Structures are given as structure tokens and as C-alpha cells.
Amino acid sequence: MIEPLHNALVDVTELLKARQFPYAVIGGLAVSLRGEPRVTADVDLVLGITIDAAIDLIPSLKGTSLEPLFSGVEEVVQRAFILPLRHRPSGVNVDLAIGLSGFERQALARAEAMNIAGHDVMVATAEDLLIMKLIAGRPRDQQDIEGIIAAQGRRLDWDYCHQTAQALGTAIDQDLVSQVEKLRSECGEAD
């Protein structure tokens, strides 16, 4: 991991730990840790806090290495459920997604500690990242899914992916199950 990303990741996770906020690294950085390494320019995390707690965090950032990405960020938190920050020393953007859905809370509960250059950091599981990437559905997300499957191989819990895709797909009215089963079949893990 390049030094600016590492420094931003350490600083933000130490801040969240100090406030006892549940978190998990997601996005490109998590995919690089759980799948095949890839280039990413920012740090993405999901937090198990309320919108009010996220807004309350903003003024407490003074004197830390993190700052709001722009003024008036409170409105973004309330509308988009994300707190965009910048790591001052490195210039790396840090996006804190407010995990309000049942799936996000489940992903937080399942996150696992990984030691990254001497720091324990909570990272979303490969299965939860795979589901997140299916939902996002961009070309980059498809490449990330392929990287996760290539790196994880038979360690992937396809039954969990199927069950989660079924419940989440119903909630968001998207057919995730057939996508999961297609991926499962393609990697030779069909029932």
C-alpha cells in the first residue's frame, strides 16, 4: 500500500477507534486487501453510527489530521448518508458512509481485523465486498468481483452470498441471486 493511503487509513481508523465507532474498510482498498491489488486513490469506510453522530463528529475534527472535504458537508451527510473528508497531510480523500441498512450493519458485524503495517484495521469480508460490488454494477466493480473470486477461490462462502443476495435483492428490487449463482457457476462452485 502506498504511504499516503496507509497514513490516511491509520489516522481515520485510530480516530474511529478512539470514539468507539464500529467501522469497516470497503471500496477499492478493501478489494486490494481481499482480492487482487489494484490502484485506488481514496479510503472508503462504512460506519455503524447515526446521522446525528456523523454530524457531531464534524466539529470534533479540528486539531486532527482530517477535515471536511468542503464547507456545508452536514447537508451531504443528511441527504446522501456519507461524510466526505480529506486527510490533511496526504491530501487523500476519505469517505465515511453511514451504514443505515440492515446489510451494512451485517457487513460491519462480520468485518474482520487485518494487520496492515502494524495496525489492526477492520475490513469487510470478501463475501460482503462481492455483494457491494454487485449492487454498484459498474465495469470497475465487475473487475473487482473477478479479483475477489480469483484471490479467495474456494474460501468464499457462496451460501452466505446467495442468502444475502436473496434478502437484499428483495429489499432493493434487484435480481442479485442470479448474478451470484452465475459467478458461483463460472468459478466451478455450483451446487
N, C-alpha and C positions, 0 to 999 in steps of 0.2 A: 504494500500500500504506500502511495506517495505521501511524503511527510505532511504537506498541508491538510490532506484529508484525514490522516491519522491524528494530527493535532486538534482539528475541529471535532472529530469523533470523541476523542478523550475528554476534551473540555465540556462538550454538551452532555455526555453521559455522566461525568462527575457532577455536573450541576443538577441533573435529574435525580441522581442517587442521593445527593445531599437533601433534596426536597422530598425524597421518598416517592417519586412519581414512577409508576410502572411504565416501562418503555420497551420497545424492540426496534432494532435496526431493520429497515426494509429497503426497497429500491435497489439501485444498481450496486451499491456497496454490499448489501446482503447477498445479492446474486453472486457477486465475485467471491464471497466467503463460502457460500453453499454450492455454487455451480462452477462454471468456468470463469476465470478472471476476465474482466472487461473494463474499459475506460469509463469512468464516471467523474463528474465534476462537483457533485454535491453530496451531502449527507441527508438521508431521509429516515425519519423515525416515526413510529406511531406511539402515542401516549395514552395511558389509561387514566385520563383526568377529564374534568368537566370543562365546558367552555369558559365558565367563570374563573376556574383555576388557571386556565391558559391566559386569560386577560389579566389576572392578578400577577402572573409571572412577569409580564412585560416591564413594569416599573422596577422590579427587583433585579433586572439585568444590568442596571447601572453599576459600574465597578467590576463587571465580569468581562470575559473575552467575547461575549455575544451581545448583539444589538438587533433591534428590529430592522428588517430589510428596508423599510420605509416608514414615514410617519403615517399615522392613522391605521396602523396594522390591526387594531382592535376590530374594525369593521370586517376585515378579511376573516378573522377568527370566527366572528359571529355568522358570517354568510357561507364561508367555504370550509369551516372547521379545520383550518390549517394556520399555523403560526410561522410565517417565513422570517428567518433570522439570517444574520451574517456573522461569521466568525471573524472578528476584527483583525487578529494577527495574520491570518492567512488569506482573507477575502473569500473563503469558501462559504457558499450558501448552505444553510441548514433548515430543512423543512420539517416542522413538527406537526404531524397530522393528529387531530384529536379523534381518538378511537371511540366512537359512539355506538357503532353497530355491534351486534352480537358476535359476528365473525371477527371483527377487530379485537374485541375483548377476549375471544377464544385464542386468537393468534398471540396476544400478549401473555396469556396464561401458559401457552405451550412454548414460548420462546426459551431458548437455551443459552447459557453463558458460554462465550468463546473467549479464549485468551488471545488478545491482539497486542503484540509487542509489550507484554507485561501488564496489560489492563484487561480485566474481565468485563465484557460487554454483552448485553442480552441481544440475541439475533433471532429473528423469526425463523421458524423451521423451513426446511426445503419444501415441504408439502404446502404450508401456508403461503410461501412465496409463489409457488406454482399456481395456486388458486388466484392470488392477487394479480399475477401476470395474465391469466386467462381473462379475468374481468376487464383489465385495461385494454388488451387486444390489439396493441399497436405492433408494427413489424419488429421493433426492438424487443418487445415483450415476448414475441414468438421465439426470437433468438435466445433470450434469457431462459425460456422454458426448456429449449433444447440443451442449453448449457447445464441447467439444473439436472435434467434427466441423465445427461452424459456423465456428470460427476457423481451423482448419487446412485445410479444404477439400481440394483435390487434392494437397496436400503430404503427406497421410497415406500411409504405406506399408502398404497393405491386404494385400499379400502377406506381409509380416512379421507383421501381426496374425493372418492366417489360420494361418501356420505355428506361431506361438507359441500360439494358441488350441488348435490340434490337439494339440501336445505337452503343454501344461499341462492341457487338458481331460481327456486320458487319465490323467494323473498324479493328478488330483483327482476323477475320475469325474464330470465335469460337461460338458454339451454347450455348449462355448463357440464352436465353429466355426459352428453355425447362427446364433448371435447375431451374430457378426462378419459373416457373409455377409448377414444381414438388414440390418444397419446399412450395409454397403457398397452393397447394392442400393438402399436408401432414399435414399442420397446420390448415386445415379447413377454409381457406380464399379464396377458389376458387370463381371465378365469378358466 
